[in-house]
Amino acid sequence: MRHLWVQGQRWSGERDIPQLVVPPVVVRVAAGPAQSRSADRLDSGTGSDRTLQETRPVPADQPAAPSRSRETTDLGTTGQWPTWDGMEPDRAAPYTVASALLHAIVPLARKELVEAHDIEIRAAAPGLRDVVPAVRGSLAAHLPKAERILVPAPRRTLRLANGLAEFVHDHLKEVGPAALVVERADAADETDQEFLAVLLRRIDPALLTVVVCAETADPVLAAALKRHALPIAPGAGGGSPMTDGGAIDAGRSGENHGPEAVERCFTEGFHHAAARLGVRALREADPNTDPDAWWSLVHRTAGALAAIEREDEARAILDRARRESTDPKNRATAAYATAMLLMRHHDPAARDVGEALSWINEAVAITSLLPDRRERAFHLSFDLNGKALVEMRAGRPEEALRLVEQAIELADRDLDPGEHPIHRLVLRANRGQLTAMLGDPERALADLDAAIAADPGYPDYYISRGNLLHRLGRPQEGVADYETAMRVGPPFPEAYYNRAEIRFQAGDHAGALADLDYALELDPEFADAYANRAGLFVEFGEYGRARADALQGLALDPRNAYLLCVLGQVEAAEGRHAEARKAFDAGLRHDPALAALWASRGILAFETGAPEDAVADLARALECGDDPAVRFNRAVALRALGRDEEAREDLLRAAELAPEDEDIRRELAAVSPDRPSRSAPPGEYPPPDR
């Protein structure tokens, strides 16, 4: 059985399918953002970005901020607000399809299953909030709007879609198979197209047959249709046709498409809808009628555009707004936003630390002059925290820490007790990350403990603390934090990725593989997870699967040094030495501080008869950090060169680092002072330890 892609707008019974879980959902273009029968209001939620390799910290969400590419369009000069070029301008409301499906199955589902997915259900189908109480959630849900400073990251909707798909899957496993028919799916909002793509990818069509009627689709849905659905021509026959009378007309009832709708979509993380609606609303808004509302619309629209990588329009909106207004607070916020986006532009070539510093200094200069003590304390400490990010990116972590300390002191002194709790915990968590970076993990742990205690329903800091505990040699406590992050929010691939690292180090390779499999099921674009899973396959000797993962990851991230390292190891294991050397060299060009690359290239040099080159590369690996395996390998290469005394020194140090290692003890005995020294070709010595 296959999912079906009807390459037209309507379902005419082209194939026999199981009983429909809900009548065919007909997607209609809405006048406003969110309103099929269920989308009357939206709440704020959580999301997260990801950074780094190895164990992955997930930094706190921050307001999505616009930035400028190298070819910024100056829309202020033309006097026009941006148009919605390059994207379908008319879409249904966010999650109209998901809402229709949830309204059909939530009333029939087990209470425990509904509660396990309360965040996802309440976000996608706000009309069900009266019957789906909030069991999980962040402190932000109980704060006034002005204090909810965190904005969901762009990939929050993928987490929601995964949670919803798991809810649908688990419910149907209990009640039996069904089908879902979606007509006019090409008019669906990006959230629904992503949701349909996840259903196609993750749910067996024997359990839920998904029928998508669309002539075209966004890239995410189009790729899922091509890979997981059987394409059929409209009206091909063979099944029972549907009648118009039984269909759900989704997405028509929306009325509100003004600033309130933009605000709701933005705070939920529905950034495509927020940007689309915001651009339209700005054309009609008057900055003189209600300046605060107008500036809010500017900030939300620019932030949403930046979140979907339309930085040119975002920067142009901020530049245009600066021409329209002299309001100090809002100009400071616009300066902050511009600085952040110069730091976070999706194109690394468009990032500019120097220009970012000039903009954040402007923000600090303005907010330091605000007359009201509490207002100044909040805005200035916020901007100082932003400047700390710029300083950290500029390679000045000590200055970044000083700025965060200043921001904390200012907030503690001049804000009222209990005021802006989210802002305060973000400052503490940021200080924790900086102190950990600067070599004070115990102090960092205290800050992360405080951040979690202040908002135990926010998952991101559990992952940050889990990473720190792992670093401190407390892996089981780290695992406990990762597993808490798994429970308190929608599915989080980073939590499984990080737990896989601890499982691997503990020798639980099967558990590590299961975690990496699931992380990639949640996010097939998680390049670093491909690197680690490929490394596991190398460990298992499954070089074909390792190569496939390495190539898949490199298609997503061609400069990923970890993936190039694994690819080189596969090439070496299969005897393609020239290709292996090419992969290692490419990896070192992108990351010359990656010890695994130097060590792998050193092993390759030894195995191809170049022990002197091996010694040199292994020495570079040791400059990146001491390691018993690298010491052992260099000792083998040194012995091949007749340099037994140096080899013995390496083995003595390796034995200190890994006293239980039998290979090290055996090799150390071979170079004891009473044994004669001799040189020999590499083949006479034990192979290096990969």
C-alpha positions, 0 to 999 in steps of 0.5 A: 500500500502507498500514500497517494498523490493525485496530481490535481485539485480534487479527489474523485475516488482514484483508488480504493482507500480505508475509511476516512478518519475525517471527510475530505479536507478542502483547503481554501484560501483564508482572508485571515491567518488562522481560522478554520473552525479551530484557529480562533486564537493562538498561544505562545510556545517554545522552540529552539535553535541548534548549534555545535557538533558533538554534544549539542547545546540548544541556546534559548530562543531569541527574537527572530531578527532581520539582517542584510545580505550583500545585495540589500534592496533599499525599499525605503528609497522607493517609498514602497513596502515589500511585495511577496515576490517568489512565494504564493501570496494566497494561503490558507490559515496555519494548520487548517488541515491539522486542525480538521484532523485533530477535531475528528480524533481528539474527542475519541483518543485516550486521555493519557495520549492527548495529555502527552501531546497537549502542546502540539494539539493546543498550538495546531487546534486552538479551538480544542483548548477547552477540552485539552488542558495545558499539562506541560508548558513554560512559565511564559504562558502565564506572563503578560505579553511584554514579558514573553520575550522568547520567540520560537525558532523557525524549526519549532513547527517541525517539532509540532508536526512530529508530535502531531504525527506521533499522536495520530500514529499512536491513536490509529494503532489503538483504533485501526487504520484510516485514510486522510484526503486533502484537496487543494493542498497546494493552497495550504499554509507552510505549516500544513504542508510540512505536517503532511510531509511528516505524515507521508514520511513517518506513518505507514500507509497501511495505518494511515493512507494519506491522499494529497491532491495538489498540482504543485507543492512547496519543496518540503511537501513536493520532496515527500510526495515524490519519495513516499506517494504514488503519483496518479492522474486526476480522475483515473478511476478505480475507487469510490468518488467523494461528493462535495457535500461531505467535505470539510471546507477548511480555511475560509472563515478567517476574518482577522488579518491585521496586527493581532493576527501577525502577533499571534502567528509570530509568537507561535512560530508560524513565521511564513504566515506572520511575514505574509500578513505583516507585509500586507498590514504594513501597507495599510498601517499609519505610523502616526495613528498608533505609533506603538502598534505600528512599531510592533508590526514593523518588528514582528514582520521583520523578525518573521521575514528573517526567520524564513531567510528573507533578510533583504526585505527584513533589513529594508523594513527596519531601514524604512521604519527608521526614516519614519520615526524618531521614537528612542525605544523602538529605534533602539530595538531596531538597532538591536535587531539589525545587529543580531541579524548581521550576526545570524544571517543564514549566508555566512558571507553576509555576516559582519561582526564590525557592522553588528557592533556599531548597531548594537552600540547604538542600541546601548547608547539610546537605552542607557538614556531612557529616563524611567529606571525600570524601563531603562533597566530592562531595555539596557540589560537586554541590549547589553546581552545582545552586545555580549553575543557580538563580542563572543562572535568576535572572539572576546568571551571575557568581554562578553561575560563582563557585559552579561554580568553588567546586565544581570546587576542592572536587572537585579538592582532596578527591576522590581522583584519578580519582574521580567523573570524570563529575561532574568533566567536568559541572562543567567543561562547565558552567563552559564554558557560563557563561564563554561566556555571560559573554564568554570563549569561549576559556576556555569552549572549553578547558573543553569540550575537557577534557570531551570528552577525558574522555568522547569517547563522550558526544555532547552536549558535541560539540554544545555545542563545535560551537556555540561554534566556530561563534560563534568564526568556525570553522564547519567545525570546528563542523560536524566536532563536529556530525558526530561527535555524529551518529556516537557516539550514536543519531540526534540532531535538534539536530546536523542543525538546527545544521549546517543553520544553518552550511550556510545561512550558507555559501550551501548552501541545499539542504544546509540544507533537507535537514538541517532535513527530517531533523531534523523527520523525527526529531522532528516536534515540533521547533518551532524546526526548523519556524521555520528551514525556514519561513524557508528557504521564504521565501527560496525564495519558496515561501510556501505551504510556509513558511506551512504550516511556521509554522502547524505550529510555532505549533500546537506552540509558540504563543509562538515569536517566530521562528515568528511572525516567519516567519508575518508575513513570509509575510503581508507577501509575499502582500500581507496587511499587517494580518495581517503586522503582527498577527504581528509585534506578537505576536512582539514581545510574546513576545520584544522582543529579537528583532532580526528582528521589529523589522527585519521590522516596519520593512520592512512599515512602509516598504512601507506608506508609513510611513518614519518608523515604519520608521526607528524599528523598524529602530533598535530592531533595531540596538539588538539587534546591528549588521547591514549589511542593517538598516543598508541598510534604514534608509538607504533609509527615511532617504532617503525622509524626505530625511535623506541624511546620516544615510542615508550614515552608515548606508551607510558602516557597512554597507559596513564590515560587508559590503564586497562587497555591491553594493547597499550600494555602489550606494546609497552612491554615490547619497548621495555629498556631491556629489549633491543631496539630495531627499525622495521617496516610498518607491516611488522608492527601492530596496526594502529588503533582507529 
